[in-house]
Amino acid sequence: MILRHATRRATRFLRRFRADTGANALLIAAFGAPMIIGGGGFAVDFAQIYLWKRELQFASDQAAIAAAWELANNQNSTTYVERGLTEFNANESVTKDINTTPSITLSNYAGEVGNAVSVSVSATRMLPFTSYFTRSATTVSVFSQAAFTGGLVTTECLKAVDPHDGGTITFNGNPVFTAGCGIAALSDSKRICVTSYDTDGYCIDKDDGTSGWEGEDAIVANGTPTIDAGTIVTAGTVDDDIELITDDLIIENFGQLYDQFADVVPPINNVPTNPPGSYSCTSVGNGKGNGGPGKKIGIATPGWHTGGIKVACDTTFQPGIYVIDGGMLDIGGNYKTLGTDIMFILTNGAGIKVVGTSDNGQSTEINLQGITETTLINKYGVDPDLAHKINGMLVYEDPESEGYNPSGEGLGNKFAGTSTTWISGTIYLPKSTLSLAGTANVANICLTIIANKINLNGTVNMSDFCPNDQTHEEVVFLGTVRLVS
């Protein structure tokens, strides 16, 4: 009786409970609470892991790049690890107290040995939620690798600036260049084997029997030159024959070369057009006793010279700027020619020829020295920064000029000196080819020759481009660094 009564009461309760829907949300929340709390806990932990990994990876990347730059600039550096650690420490905060000491080591990349820096580091800590279940700490590890190519410190006393043509510096015959002051060619022209090499290292011909070689070297030898330049650098390739005859450091495919005067505007507008420059030869003495007129001497004054100047007697160029407006600046013809603190600006297609010759077995002196920045500033009002940059400039071809190559490359502008030819300063011919022959000496300023193309011919014998107490300014090219992993 009592059992039956209790059963009926329980049944009525369950029916009312089943019909009552007022507490559904509470029940669902109660059943879902563990999943909600667990999901939130895991989300917080994974966000923490992501933050650690992101910060560690960035700091590791920066450490690898910094250490690689140290080695790119100095491959013998013993401080690249310290530099990497400094950069790593500067780029972390959250993981500062939980990470291991980064491992920074030399490594290999793309088949090369010791051309990369690798960095590995990890961070370990107990996570607030996950560790409750795992009873262990969580570790995040990262790895970075930066590859580098070494930097270059060199000098450049002979440089061709044409960007693409082959043979921008050409040795013809048996010239001698032993100045040891650096050769550079900006040209990216290359001679490459487009087939493959045989077991002896020779380029295999194409299927049609033609040569497997294509293209032209940027620096070419047509003969057997004697070369001691110190460094030979080009954005393209160097003739294999040159590599066989010199112990110079040869660097090919080097893309950091540049023309240091490319953005310089020559001070042509600083030279007044009125009065124009003048040149004339005047007889001196009466010539008694030799049955002929007296000796002639010439004086050239700075200014504009339309149609060029042809030296026709022993001549002195007075200090200043000479604008050669078309025609030729022709120096030679057995006449003594002197000029100190001077600059020739070639414009409107003007060219230059300096040829040292001898008269009855007596060498004729030619002595030309580049302009000083003092004259540029005080006499012509040239901006001091520009004056400093072109200090010592002897010949400056206007970049707006079309250049001087009237009879084909190499047959226009010419320097052919003798033992009494003295040329000091910078010769800059960005639009023209310059042909070098004979020899030349330097007096008070190092000689630098920059032209669109340069031909060194068989009679060239150049061993000194600087006075004994001077050297060419070093040019520092940074190495390259890239993050590879």
Sequence and secondary structure as in RCSB ss.txt:
>XXXX:A:sequence
MILRHATRRATRFLRRFRADTGANALLIAAFGAPMIIGGGGFAVDFAQIYLWKRELQFASDQAAIAAAWELANNQ
NSTTYVERGLTEFNANESVTKDINTTPSITLSNYAGEVGNAVSVSVSATRMLPFTSYFTRSATTVSVFSQAAFTG
GLVTTECLKAVDPHDGGTITFNGNPVFTAGCGIAALSDSKRICVTSYDTDGYCIDKDDGTSGWEGEDAIVANGTP
TIDAGTIVTAGTVDDDIELITDDLIIENFGQLYDQFADVVPPINNVPTNPPGSYSCTSVGNGKGNGGPGKKIGIA
TPGWHTGGIKVACDTTFQPGIYVIDGGMLDIGGNYKTLGTDIMFILTNGAGIKVVGTSDNGQSTEINLQGITETT
LINKYGVDPDLAHKINGMLVYEDPESEGYNPSGEGLGNKFAGTSTTWISGTIYLPKSTLSLAGTANVANICLTII
ANKINLNGTVNMSDFCPNDQTHEEVVFLGTVRLVS
>XXXX:A:secstr
 HHHHHHHHHHHHHHHHHH  TTHHHHHHHHHHHHHHHHHHHHHHHHHHHHHHHHHHHHHHHHHHHHHHHHHH T
T S HHHHHHHHHHTT STTTTTB   EEEEEEETTEEEEEEEEEEEEEE  TTHHHHH S EEEEEEEEEEEE 
 EEE  SEEE  SS S SEEEEES EE   S EEE     EEESS B TTS B   TTSS SEEE  SEEEEE  
EE  SEEEESS B HHHHHH  SEEE S TT   TTTT   GGGGS  SS   EEEEEES  TTTTS  EEEEEE
 SEEEEEEEE  SEEEE SEEEEEEEEEEEE TT  EEEEEEEEEEETT EEEEE  EETTEE  EEEEE  HHH
HHHHH   HHHHHHTTTEEEEE TTS    TTSTTSSEEEEE TTEEEEEEEEEEEEEEEEEE  B SSS EEEE
EEEEEE TT EE  SS TT     EEE  EEEE  
